[in-house]
């Protein structure tokens, strides 16, 4: 089991690229450093977008889960 607790869930299902990353960018500042946002998306482009965003912003994707028709990301605010 993953070693984190989700502080907030962001539902981005049905939103095309780049909207899931934009929504996450807007929300990440609303949680404390060290907290985790879970993002639910159906956009396959997110599999590349979220790790790239995390690398450029200094945050971390702590988990990625692919399910039928859904991708779940757990993103930890690092700074």
Biopython code that builds the backbone (N, CA, C, O; Angstrom):
import numpy as np
from Bio.PDB.StructureBuilder import StructureBuilder

atoms = [
    (1, "UNK", "N", (0.840, -1.190, 0.000)),
    (1, "UNK", "CA", (0.000, 0.000, 0.000)),
    (1, "UNK", "C", (0.883, 1.250, 0.000)),
    (1, "UNK", "O", (1.957, 1.284, 0.601)),
    (2, "UNK", "N", (0.392, 2.262, -0.690)),
    (2, "UNK", "CA", (1.165, 3.493, -0.821)),
    (2, "UNK", "C", (1.242, 4.227, 0.514)),
    (2, "UNK", "O", (0.334, 4.140, 1.341)),
    (3, "UNK", "N", (2.332, 4.945, 0.706)),
    (3, "UNK", "CA", (2.581, 5.643, 1.965)),
    (3, "UNK", "C", (2.208, 7.123, 1.850)),
    (3, "UNK", "O", (3.075, 7.993, 1.936)),
    (4, "UNK", "N", (0.922, 7.404, 1.655)),
    (4, "UNK", "CA", (0.450, 8.776, 1.594)),
    (4, "UNK", "C", (-1.051, 8.808, 1.866)),
    (4, "UNK", "O", (-1.733, 7.788, 1.777)),
    (5, "UNK", "N", (-1.547, 9.988, 2.196)),
    (5, "UNK", "CA", (-2.970, 10.211, 2.397)),
    (5, "UNK", "C", (-3.413, 11.289, 1.425)),
    (5, "UNK", "O", (-2.767, 12.331, 1.316)),
    (6, "UNK", "N", (-4.497, 11.052, 0.728)),
    (6, "UNK", "CA", (-5.016, 12.028, -0.232)),
    (6, "UNK", "C", (-5.712, 13.157, 0.520)),
    (6, "UNK", "O", (-6.612, 12.915, 1.324)),
    (7, "UNK", "N", (-5.291, 14.387, 0.253)),
    (7, "UNK", "CA", (-5.873, 15.572, 0.893)),
    (7, "UNK", "C", (-7.038, 16.140, 0.089)),
    (7, "UNK", "O", (-7.968, 16.728, 0.641)),
    (8, "UNK", "N", (-6.965, 15.949, -1.223)),
    (8, "UNK", "CA", (-7.971, 16.522, -2.120)),
    (8, "UNK", "C", (-8.047, 15.663, -3.370)),
    (8, "UNK", "O", (-7.033, 15.133, -3.823)),
    (9, "UNK", "N", (-9.241, 15.521, -3.928)),
    (9, "UNK", "CA", (-9.413, 14.805, -5.189)),
    (9, "UNK", "C", (-9.886, 15.785, -6.244)),
    (9, "UNK", "O", (-10.814, 16.563, -6.025)),
    (10, "UNK", "N", (-9.234, 15.733, -7.388)),
    (10, "UNK", "CA", (-9.531, 16.616, -8.505)),
    (10, "UNK", "C", (-10.085, 15.765, -9.645)),
    (10, "UNK", "O", (-9.373, 14.926, -10.197)),
    (11, "UNK", "N", (-11.348, 15.979, -9.998)),
    (11, "UNK", "CA", (-11.999, 15.196, -11.052)),
    (11, "UNK", "C", (-11.821, 15.900, -12.391)),
    (11, "UNK", "O", (-12.455, 16.921, -12.658)),
    (12, "UNK", "N", (-10.950, 15.339, -13.232)),
    (12, "UNK", "CA", (-10.687, 15.910, -14.555)),
    (12, "UNK", "C", (-11.152, 14.962, -15.661)),
    (12, "UNK", "O", (-10.708, 15.068, -16.804)),
    (13, "UNK", "N", (-12.039, 14.044, -15.318)),
    (13, "UNK", "CA", (-12.522, 13.083, -16.313)),
    (13, "UNK", "C", (-13.223, 13.823, -17.450)),
    (13, "UNK", "O", (-14.031, 14.724, -17.224)),
    (14, "UNK", "N", (-12.894, 13.422, -18.669)),
    (14, "UNK", "CA", (-13.514, 14.014, -19.847)),
    (14, "UNK", "C", (-12.834, 15.273, -20.358)),
    (14, "UNK", "O", (-13.177, 15.764, -21.433)),
    (15, "UNK", "N", (-11.879, 15.801, -19.608)),
    (15, "UNK", "CA", (-11.183, 17.011, -20.047)),
    (15, "UNK", "C", (-10.016, 16.642, -20.962)),
    (15, "UNK", "O", (-9.214, 15.777, -20.609)),
    (16, "UNK", "N", (-9.905, 17.282, -22.132)),
    (16, "UNK", "CA", (-8.790, 16.986, -23.039)),
    (16, "UNK", "C", (-7.515, 17.687, -22.596)),
    (16, "UNK", "O", (-7.553, 18.639, -21.816)),
    (17, "UNK", "N", (-6.400, 17.210, -23.098)),
    (17, "UNK", "CA", (-5.089, 17.810, -22.873)),
    (17, "UNK", "C", (-5.145, 19.254, -23.355)),
    (17, "UNK", "O", (-5.707, 19.486, -24.425)),
    (18, "UNK", "N", (-4.621, 20.212, -22.667)),
    (18, "UNK", "CA", (-3.804, 20.142, -21.451)),
    (18, "UNK", "C", (-4.587, 20.454, -20.174)),
    (18, "UNK", "O", (-3.980, 20.735, -19.141)),
    (19, "UNK", "N", (-5.916, 20.410, -20.223)),
    (19, "UNK", "CA", (-6.730, 20.857, -19.093)),
    (19, "UNK", "C", (-6.456, 20.132, -17.768)),
    (19, "UNK", "O", (-6.430, 20.799, -16.734)),
    (20, "UNK", "N", (-6.248, 18.806, -17.736)),
    (20, "UNK", "CA", (-5.960, 18.176, -16.434)),
    (20, "UNK", "C", (-4.724, 18.776, -15.741)),
    (20, "UNK", "O", (-4.736, 18.984, -14.528)),
    (21, "UNK", "N", (-3.675, 19.048, -16.500)),
    (21, "UNK", "CA", (-2.460, 19.628, -15.919)),
    (21, "UNK", "C", (-2.717, 21.082, -15.501)),
    (21, "UNK", "O", (-2.203, 21.531, -14.476)),
    (22, "UNK", "N", (-3.493, 21.805, -16.276)),
    (22, "UNK", "CA", (-3.818, 23.190, -15.919)),
    (22, "UNK", "C", (-4.615, 23.219, -14.619)),
    (22, "UNK", "O", (-4.337, 24.029, -13.735)),
    (23, "UNK", "N", (-5.605, 22.337, -14.503)),
    (23, "UNK", "CA", (-6.411, 22.268, -13.280)),
    (23, "UNK", "C", (-5.536, 21.914, -12.077)),
    (23, "UNK", "O", (-5.689, 22.494, -11.002)),
    (24, "UNK", "N", (-4.623, 20.965, -12.260)),
    (24, "UNK", "CA", (-3.718, 20.599, -11.171)),
    (24, "UNK", "C", (-2.835, 21.785, -10.787)),
    (24, "UNK", "O", (-2.611, 22.034, -9.602)),
    (25, "UNK", "N", (-2.341, 22.505, -11.768)),
    (25, "UNK", "CA", (-1.500, 23.680, -11.496)),
    (25, "UNK", "C", (-2.246, 24.703, -10.652)),
    (25, "UNK", "O", (-1.657, 25.344, -9.781)),
    (26, "UNK", "N", (-3.545, 24.857, -10.911)),
    (26, "UNK", "CA", (-4.357, 25.811, -10.157)),
    (26, "UNK", "C", (-4.627, 25.327, -8.739)),
    (26, "UNK", "O", (-4.757, 26.142, -7.825)),
    (27, "UNK", "N", (-4.714, 24.019, -8.543)),
    (27, "UNK", "CA", (-5.088, 23.455, -7.240)),
    (27, "UNK", "C", (-3.913, 23.164, -6.314)),
    (27, "UNK", "O", (-4.080, 23.157, -5.095)),
    (28, "UNK", "N", (-2.726, 22.923, -6.871)),
    (28, "UNK", "CA", (-1.596, 22.469, -6.050)),
    (28, "UNK", "C", (-1.252, 23.489, -4.961)),
    (28, "UNK", "O", (-0.816, 23.108, -3.874)),
    (29, "UNK", "N", (-1.442, 24.760, -5.240)),
    (29, "UNK", "CA", (-1.152, 25.801, -4.255)),
    (29, "UNK", "C", (-2.161, 25.872, -3.117)),
    (29, "UNK", "O", (-1.941, 26.581, -2.135)),
    (30, "UNK", "N", (-3.256, 25.147, -3.242)),
    (30, "UNK", "CA", (-4.308, 25.168, -2.224)),
    (30, "UNK", "C", (-4.117, 24.099, -1.154)),
    (30, "UNK", "O", (-4.872, 24.046, -0.183)),
    (31, "UNK", "N", (-3.101, 23.243, -1.333)),
    (31, "UNK", "CA", (-2.790, 22.245, -0.307)),
    (31, "UNK", "C", (-1.423, 22.574, 0.279)),
    (31, "UNK", "O", (-0.613, 23.259, -0.346)),
    (32, "UNK", "N", (-1.183, 22.084, 1.471)),
    (32, "UNK", "CA", (0.086, 22.349, 2.148)),
    (32, "UNK", "C", (1.211, 21.519, 1.534)),
    (32, "UNK", "O", (0.974, 20.473, 0.930)),
    (33, "UNK", "N", (2.427, 22.002, 1.702)),
    (33, "UNK", "CA", (3.598, 21.238, 1.268)),
    (33, "UNK", "C", (3.556, 19.885, 1.974)),
    (33, "UNK", "O", (3.347, 19.812, 3.185)),
    (34, "UNK", "N", (3.758, 18.817, 1.205)),
    (34, "UNK", "CA", (3.720, 17.466, 1.751)),
    (34, "UNK", "C", (2.380, 16.773, 1.560)),
    (34, "UNK", "O", (2.287, 15.556, 1.714)),
    (35, "UNK", "N", (1.343, 17.530, 1.228)),
    (35, "UNK", "CA", (0.030, 16.920, 1.011)),
    (35, "UNK", "C", (-0.084, 16.388, -0.413)),
    (35, "UNK", "O", (0.675, 16.773, -1.302)),
    (36, "UNK", "N", (-1.048, 15.495, -0.607)),
    (36, "UNK", "CA", (-1.214, 14.807, -1.887)),
    (36, "UNK", "C", (-2.580, 15.113, -2.482)),
    (36, "UNK", "O", (-3.603, 15.052, -1.800)),
    (37, "UNK", "N", (-2.575, 15.447, -3.776)),
    (37, "UNK", "CA", (-3.806, 15.605, -4.546)),
    (37, "UNK", "C", (-3.946, 14.385, -5.446)),
    (37, "UNK", "O", (-3.005, 14.004, -6.144)),
    (38, "UNK", "N", (-5.114, 13.784, -5.425)),
    (38, "UNK", "CA", (-5.433, 12.702, -6.352)),
    (38, "UNK", "C", (-6.133, 13.325, -7.549)),
    (38, "UNK", "O", (-7.081, 14.093, -7.389)),
    (39, "UNK", "N", (-5.663, 12.993, -8.755)),
    (39, "UNK", "CA", (-6.263, 13.511, -9.974)),
    (39, "UNK", "C", (-6.832, 12.341, -10.764)),
    (39, "UNK", "O", (-6.133, 11.366, -11.042)),
    (40, "UNK", "N", (-8.106, 12.447, -11.123)),
    (40, "UNK", "CA", (-8.773, 11.440, -11.931)),
    (40, "UNK", "C", (-8.922, 11.999, -13.335)),
    (40, "UNK", "O", (-9.488, 13.077, -13.519)),
    (41, "UNK", "N", (-8.419, 11.271, -14.326)),
    (41, "UNK", "CA", (-8.480, 11.754, -15.707)),
    (41, "UNK", "C", (-8.731, 10.592, -16.668)),
    (41, "UNK", "O", (-8.454, 9.430, -16.369)),
    (42, "UNK", "N", (-9.262, 10.950, -17.822)),
    (42, "UNK", "CA", (-9.471, 9.964, -18.883)),
    (42, "UNK", "C", (-8.552, 10.259, -20.066)),
    (42, "UNK", "O", (-8.593, 9.551, -21.072)),
    (43, "UNK", "N", (-7.733, 11.286, -19.956)),
    (43, "UNK", "CA", (-6.852, 11.730, -21.047)),
    (43, "UNK", "C", (-5.556, 10.928, -21.060)),
    (43, "UNK", "O", (-4.738, 11.066, -20.151)),
    (44, "UNK", "N", (-5.357, 10.084, -22.086)),
    (44, "UNK", "CA", (-4.118, 9.285, -22.130)),
    (44, "UNK", "C", (-2.851, 10.133, -22.219)),
    (44, "UNK", "O", (-1.777, 9.675, -21.829)),
    (45, "UNK", "N", (-2.960, 11.362, -22.727)),
    (45, "UNK", "CA", (-1.807, 12.259, -22.791)),
    (45, "UNK", "C", (-1.285, 12.624, -21.412)),
    (45, "UNK", "O", (-0.137, 13.042, -21.264)),
    (46, "UNK", "N", (-2.137, 12.463, -20.403)),
    (46, "UNK", "CA", (-1.726, 12.768, -19.027)),
    (46, "UNK", "C", (-0.578, 11.884, -18.556)),
    (46, "UNK", "O", (0.197, 12.281, -17.685)),
    (47, "UNK", "N", (-0.468, 10.696, -19.125)),
    (47, "UNK", "CA", (0.610, 9.779, -18.721)),
    (47, "UNK", "C", (1.980, 10.391, -18.968)),
    (47, "UNK", "O", (2.932, 10.094, -18.246)),
    (48, "UNK", "N", (2.087, 11.233, -19.970)),
    (48, "UNK", "CA", (3.338, 11.957, -20.231)),
    (48, "UNK", "C", (3.324, 13.339, -19.584)),
    (48, "UNK", "O", (4.347, 13.815, -19.091)),
    (49, "UNK", "N", (2.155, 13.978, -19.590)),
    (49, "UNK", "CA", (2.048, 15.357, -19.117)),
    (49, "UNK", "C", (2.323, 15.508, -17.619)),
    (49, "UNK", "O", (3.042, 16.422, -17.216)),
    (50, "UNK", "N", (1.763, 14.628, -16.796)),
    (50, "UNK", "CA", (1.897, 14.793, -15.350)),
    (50, "UNK", "C", (3.341, 14.631, -14.867)),
    (50, "UNK", "O", (3.809, 15.461, -14.088)),
    (51, "UNK", "N", (4.062, 13.593, -15.301)),
    (51, "UNK", "CA", (5.471, 13.508, -14.882)),
    (51, "UNK", "C", (6.308, 14.701, -15.370)),
    (51, "UNK", "O", (7.183, 15.184, -14.650)),
    (52, "UNK", "N", (6.039, 15.167, -16.581)),
    (52, "UNK", "CA", (6.787, 16.322, -17.108)),
    (52, "UNK", "C", (6.474, 17.576, -16.285)),
    (52, "UNK", "O", (7.373, 18.347, -15.952)),
    (53, "UNK", "N", (5.201, 17.769, -15.965)),
    (53, "UNK", "CA", (4.799, 18.915, -15.138)),
    (53, "UNK", "C", (5.462, 18.843, -13.763)),
    (53, "UNK", "O", (5.986, 19.840, -13.265)),
    (54, "UNK", "N", (5.434, 17.656, -13.155)),
    (54, "UNK", "CA", (6.031, 17.492, -11.825)),
    (54, "UNK", "C", (7.519, 17.824, -11.850)),
    (54, "UNK", "O", (8.031, 18.482, -10.945)),
    (55, "UNK", "N", (8.202, 17.367, -12.886)),
    (55, "UNK", "CA", (9.643, 17.622, -12.994)),
    (55, "UNK", "C", (9.925, 19.117, -13.120)),
    (55, "UNK", "O", (10.855, 19.624, -12.494)),
    (56, "UNK", "N", (9.138, 19.821, -13.916)),
    (56, "UNK", "CA", (9.399, 21.249, -14.126)),
    (56, "UNK", "C", (8.949, 22.107, -12.948)),
    (56, "UNK", "O", (9.464, 23.211, -12.768)),
    (57, "UNK", "N", (7.999, 21.627, -12.138)),
    (57, "UNK", "CA", (7.497, 22.432, -11.021)),
    (57, "UNK", "C", (8.107, 22.051, -9.681)),
    (57, "UNK", "O", (7.913, 22.753, -8.688)),
    (58, "UNK", "N", (8.848, 20.937, -9.644)),
    (58, "UNK", "CA", (9.459, 20.511, -8.393)),
    (58, "UNK", "C", (8.521, 19.728, -7.486)),
    (58, "UNK", "O", (8.811, 19.540, -6.304)),
    (59, "UNK", "N", (7.396, 19.270, -8.034)),
    (59, "UNK", "CA", (6.477, 18.428, -7.282)),
    (59, "UNK", "C", (6.732, 16.974, -7.665)),
    (59, "UNK", "O", (7.639, 16.696, -8.449)),
    (60, "UNK", "N", (5.941, 16.037, -7.122)),
    (60, "UNK", "CA", (6.223, 14.625, -7.369)),
    (60, "UNK", "C", (4.951, 13.837, -7.633)),
    (60, "UNK", "O", (3.967, 13.956, -6.902)),
    (61, "UNK", "N", (4.984, 13.025, -8.694)),
    (61, "UNK", "CA", (3.926, 12.044, -8.919)),
    (61, "UNK", "C", (4.319, 10.825, -8.099)),
    (61, "UNK", "O", (5.277, 10.131, -8.437)),
    (62, "UNK", "N", (3.584, 10.560, -7.022)),
    (62, "UNK", "CA", (3.951, 9.454, -6.134)),
    (62, "UNK", "C", (3.300, 8.142, -6.535)),
    (62, "UNK", "O", (3.732, 7.074, -6.102)),
    (63, "UNK", "N", (2.258, 8.216, -7.363)),
    (63, "UNK", "CA", (1.630, 6.991, -7.839)),
    (63, "UNK", "C", (0.814, 7.278, -9.086)),
    (63, "UNK", "O", (0.182, 8.328, -9.208)),
    (64, "UNK", "N", (0.838, 6.322, -10.014)),
    (64, "UNK", "CA", (0.006, 6.361, -11.220)),
    (64, "UNK", "C", (-0.677, 5.012, -11.328)),
    (64, "UNK", "O", (-0.018, 3.973, -11.300)),
    (65, "UNK", "N", (-2.002, 5.024, -11.453)),
    (65, "UNK", "CA", (-2.763, 3.782, -11.602)),
    (65, "UNK", "C", (-3.636, 3.897, -12.835)),
    (65, "UNK", "O", (-4.417, 4.839, -12.972)),
    (66, "UNK", "N", (-3.499, 2.929, -13.735)),
    (66, "UNK", "CA", (-4.362, 2.877, -14.901)),
    (66, "UNK", "C", (-5.441, 1.830, -14.651)),
    (66, "UNK", "O", (-5.148, 0.691, -14.288)),
    (67, "UNK", "N", (-6.680, 2.230, -14.849)),
    (67, "UNK", "CA", (-7.822, 1.339, -14.742)),
    (67, "UNK", "C", (-8.582, 1.444, -16.064)),
    (67, "UNK", "O", (-8.325, 2.372, -16.831)),
    (68, "UNK", "N", (-9.489, 0.546, -16.354)),
    (68, "UNK", "CA", (-10.254, 0.671, -17.605)),
    (68, "UNK", "C", (-10.986, 2.008, -17.676)),
    (68, "UNK", "O", (-11.877, 2.279, -16.871)),
    (69, "UNK", "N", (-10.605, 2.840, -18.642)),
    (69, "UNK", "CA", (-11.252, 4.119, -18.855)),
    (69, "UNK", "C", (-10.913, 5.203, -17.844)),
    (69, "UNK", "O", (-11.566, 6.246, -17.819)),
    (70, "UNK", "N", (-9.900, 4.977, -17.007)),
    (70, "UNK", "CA", (-9.562, 5.958, -15.980)),
    (70, "UNK", "C", (-8.082, 5.875, -15.621)),
    (70, "UNK", "O", (-7.505, 4.790, -15.548)),
    (71, "UNK", "N", (-7.486, 7.028, -15.402)),
    (71, "UNK", "CA", (-6.109, 7.103, -14.917)),
    (71, "UNK", "C", (-6.140, 7.909, -13.624)),
    (71, "UNK", "O", (-6.727, 8.989, -13.573)),
    (72, "UNK", "N", (-5.502, 7.377, -12.576)),
    (72, "UNK", "CA", (-5.429, 8.056, -11.280)),
    (72, "UNK", "C", (-3.974, 8.435, -11.022)),
    (72, "UNK", "O", (-3.068, 7.609, -11.133)),
    (73, "UNK", "N", (-3.774, 9.699, -10.677)),
    (73, "UNK", "CA", (-2.454, 10.183, -10.287)),
    (73, "UNK", "C", (-2.524, 10.654, -8.847)),
    (73, "UNK", "O", (-3.508, 11.268, -8.435)),
    (74, "UNK", "N", (-1.490, 10.368, -8.090)),
    (74, "UNK", "CA", (-1.320, 10.945, -6.757)),
    (74, "UNK", "C", (-0.115, 11.872, -6.860)),
    (74, "UNK", "O", (1.001, 11.432, -7.135)),
    (75, "UNK", "N", (-0.356, 13.158, -6.636)),
    (75, "UNK", "CA", (0.684, 14.175, -6.813)),
    (75, "UNK", "C", (0.941, 14.859, -5.488)),
    (75, "UNK", "O", (0.031, 15.417, -4.874)),
    (76, "UNK", "N", (2.201, 14.811, -5.050)),
    (76, "UNK", "CA", (2.597, 15.390, -3.780)),
    (76, "UNK", "C", (3.202, 16.769, -3.983)),
    (76, "UNK", "O", (4.104, 16.953, -4.800)),
    (77, "UNK", "N", (2.695, 17.731, -3.230)),
    (77, "UNK", "CA", (3.282, 19.078, -3.285)),
    (77, "UNK", "C", (4.612, 19.051, -2.541)),
    (77, "UNK", "O", (4.676, 18.683, -1.368)),
    (78, "UNK", "N", (5.664, 19.442, -3.238)),
    (78, "UNK", "CA", (7.016, 19.412, -2.690)),
    (78, "UNK", "C", (7.502, 20.783, -2.230)),
    (78, "UNK", "O", (8.375, 20.874, -1.367)),
    (79, "UNK", "N", (6.945, 21.846, -2.801)),
    (79, "UNK", "CA", (7.400, 23.186, -2.415)),
    (79, "UNK", "C", (6.330, 24.204, -2.639)),
    (79, "UNK", "O", (6.537, 25.388, -2.370)),
]
sb = StructureBuilder()
sb.init_structure("model")
sb.init_model(0)
sb.init_chain("A")
sb.init_seg("    ")
for serial, (resi, resn, name, xyz) in enumerate(atoms, 1):
    if name == "N":
        sb.init_residue(resn, " ", resi, " ")
    sb.init_atom(name, np.array(xyz, "f"), 0.0, 1.0, " ", f" {name:<3s}", serial, name[0])
structure = sb.get_structure()
